[in-house]
């Protein structure tokens, strides 16, 4: 019998991040449970890319928590070249051009 997970598979809590001294994300919370699909949508400049860069520690993180299966990702040491993420997460992303309809298929 399989174990039931009580914590979300992926959880962001109180994330604050940005570039240099400028904080552009202020207290972001997000959770994804097993077998869920989540989309992060918003206009240009809303912080979508900064959110992903924060998860992979390729921008400055001022505070908060990012956990994958209970493991705190932000406590993992950065890679020596500072460009590779400390943990790998499989992400399927598709860019949707502005003013276009998004059609999802089963």
C-alpha positions, 0 to 999 in steps of 0.5 A: 500500500502506498503512503499518502503524502500530507505535505504538498509535493512542491511548496513556495512560502513567503518567497521574496526575491529580486535583482541586486538590492531591488525586491520584486517578488514580495511574499509569494505563496504557491503549492502543488500537490501530487498529480496536479498541473499548475500554470503561472500566468500574468502580463509582462513584468508580473514576475513569472520569470523571476519566480522560476529564477528564484526557485533555481537560485539564479536571482537574489532570494531575500527570504522565504522557503522553496520545498520539493518533497519536503527538501528545502531547495534554497538551503542547497549550495549554489553550483560552482559556476553560479548558472546551474540550479542546485536541484533539477525539477522537470518543467514542461513549459510552452510560451503562448504569444500575446493575444492568442488563445490557449487550447489544452488537449487531453 
